[in-house]
Amino acid sequence: MTNPLKNIRNALRLTQADMADALKISRGLWSIHEGKPAGHDVPPHIARSLVRYARSKGYPLSYENIYEGAPLPQMVMVPVADLPPEMRAQLAKRPRRRVIASSPL
């Protein structure tokens, strides 16, 4: 059984540094807890911050996923047109990012 913290971070598509920043802890501290075997005691303040952050991003994480080995929820991709009007309005306010891609020679 793998450590759920790594699986949660991967589900949120974050690097260790980004996850640590989101939880307001050091990357080293996150790395230590992510590297421990499943079943180790995650400090309550980290678990609380992790659940709060994941839920703010639309990922329905619970304490059972962290402490009791409950299966992690699956992220579902939804077309923008199917979102409620208030969520579409929120997305429209975000600045668009410009991506520059290059092709291999």
Secondary structure as GFF3:
##gff-version 3
##sequence-region A 1 105
A	DSSP	alpha_helix	4	11	.	.	.	ID=ss1
A	DSSP	alpha_helix	16	23	.	.	.	ID=ss2
A	DSSP	alpha_helix	27	35	.	.	.	ID=ss3
A	DSSP	alpha_helix	44	56	.	.	.	ID=ss4
A	DSSP	alpha_helix	63	67	.	.	.	ID=ss5
A	DSSP	three_ten_helix	80	82	.	.	.	ID=ss6
A	DSSP	alpha_helix	85	93	.	.	.	ID=ss7
###
